[in-house]
Amino acid sequence: MTLEQTQWDAIVVGAGPSGALCAFELATMGAEVLLLDRQVFPRWKVCGCCVSSGAQTVLEEAGLGDVLMRAGATKLTSLRLGGWSQVAHVSLQQSLVVSRSVLDQALVDAAVDAGAVFRAGVRARLGRAGSSHRSVAIKSGGAEVMLSARVVVDATGVGSAFQAGLGDAGPKSIVAPDSRIGYGAVYRLGSGLSPLLDAAYPRGIVHMAIGPRGYVGLVRLEDGSLDVAAALAPAIGKAVHPTELVRNILKEAGFVALPDTPDAGWKGTPQLTRKGTKGGERFLAVGDAAGYVEPFSGQGIAWALAGARVLSPIAAEGIRSWDDQLVSRWEKEYDHTVGASTRFCRGVSWALRRPLLSKTGVRLLRRFPTAAGPFVRRAAASPLRLRTSA
């Protein structure tokens, strides 16, 4: 990879929603921004692909309100919640669904249009800090190049090795003991799969199956394919293939089984729920790299976008004049916005791990679906609108 420029105001590593939006924001402010990702775009990623009304609000406030429609996002009207052969139907509020390959590419394009430079297929590792910069080593095709930036933004996701080069001096990620592993797959229903499967998982509905060993979410994407995202117990996941685990959860919920072989996947993630260090000297972490909680339906994208919106002015200030207090300020801002939203989701995750409680919840919602209203509104709200007081 060739780059004529080796010094930047900001280097953003990871071009998911948080990294791409952060690059867009900083470029809009006039910063020279380099956005990197280790995968070639467009790329598929394990994700439920749901975009809540809160996530849409964050994009609108960033001036990117038209991105989702231009990406072909389609409307979601309801949640079909199943467990223990009980099924409840809950109305959703203004949620959309769009594949991550399309959404992430659209956000990267917006960052490039704003002036950021994007390079894909690049591996990066965080280097040491100097008096006025932080170094980043990048490798593509076997050749390594050393770059530097006034501020480095780590948006590399859950369990990334980007900071590994710092060794014992680097920040630590603390994994929750009950954390589950995410798995994902895609079935392209338009390529001749069973009409029964096509009818079982219609468009416009999030299908969620809950079981004692995890849960599985299924949703039709803008191209008609079926996206499957599951959170499964890691101890079981090591011994049994995800296909079998997902099949069992769907069966217990009374849902139609999936074929053995998907068109994409099964692909797994590191354990999901963890606390991450928010930064260090001349670098700041955002999105899943800053911490993550097992989501239930669409919160992950909202957290990523909201985090980028909160971090960007702090990073811009660091570009002008770095102060170590910026890290603690980011930690506080994160806790009062994204952190407040993840704590709510952590409570939902706790309830889902207790069969009696979750079984009772499904039965209650089957009889009184409107009882889910407050939960739906809280889960879908923008983390920026839920900001807690300092």
Secondary structure as GFF3:
##gff-version 3
##sequence-region A 1 390
A	DSSP	beta_strand	7	13	.	.	.	ID=ss1
A	DSSP	alpha_helix	17	28	.	.	.	ID=ss2
A	DSSP	beta_strand	33	37	.	.	.	ID=ss3
A	DSSP	beta_strand	50	51	.	.	.	ID=ss4
A	DSSP	alpha_helix	53	61	.	.	.	ID=ss5
A	DSSP	alpha_helix	67	70	.	.	.	ID=ss6
A	DSSP	beta_strand	74	83	.	.	.	ID=ss7
A	DSSP	beta_strand	86	97	.	.	.	ID=ss8
A	DSSP	alpha_helix	100	113	.	.	.	ID=ss9
A	DSSP	beta_strand	117	120	.	.	.	ID=ss10
A	DSSP	beta_strand	123	129	.	.	.	ID=ss11
A	DSSP	beta_strand	134	140	.	.	.	ID=ss12
A	DSSP	beta_strand	143	154	.	.	.	ID=ss13
A	DSSP	three_ten_helix	164	169	.	.	.	ID=ss14
A	DSSP	beta_strand	174	175	.	.	.	ID=ss15
A	DSSP	beta_strand	181	187	.	.	.	ID=ss16
A	DSSP	three_ten_helix	189	191	.	.	.	ID=ss17
A	DSSP	alpha_helix	195	200	.	.	.	ID=ss18
A	DSSP	beta_strand	205	211	.	.	.	ID=ss19
A	DSSP	beta_strand	214	220	.	.	.	ID=ss20
A	DSSP	beta_strand	226	232	.	.	.	ID=ss21
A	DSSP	alpha_helix	234	237	.	.	.	ID=ss22
A	DSSP	alpha_helix	242	253	.	.	.	ID=ss23
A	DSSP	beta_strand	264	271	.	.	.	ID=ss24
A	DSSP	beta_strand	274	275	.	.	.	ID=ss25
A	DSSP	beta_strand	279	280	.	.	.	ID=ss26
A	DSSP	beta_strand	283	285	.	.	.	ID=ss27
A	DSSP	three_ten_helix	287	290	.	.	.	ID=ss28
A	DSSP	beta_strand	291	292	.	.	.	ID=ss29
A	DSSP	alpha_helix	299	320	.	.	.	ID=ss30
A	DSSP	alpha_helix	325	336	.	.	.	ID=ss31
A	DSSP	alpha_helix	338	352	.	.	.	ID=ss32
A	DSSP	alpha_helix	355	367	.	.	.	ID=ss33
A	DSSP	three_ten_helix	369	372	.	.	.	ID=ss34
A	DSSP	alpha_helix	373	380	.	.	.	ID=ss35
###
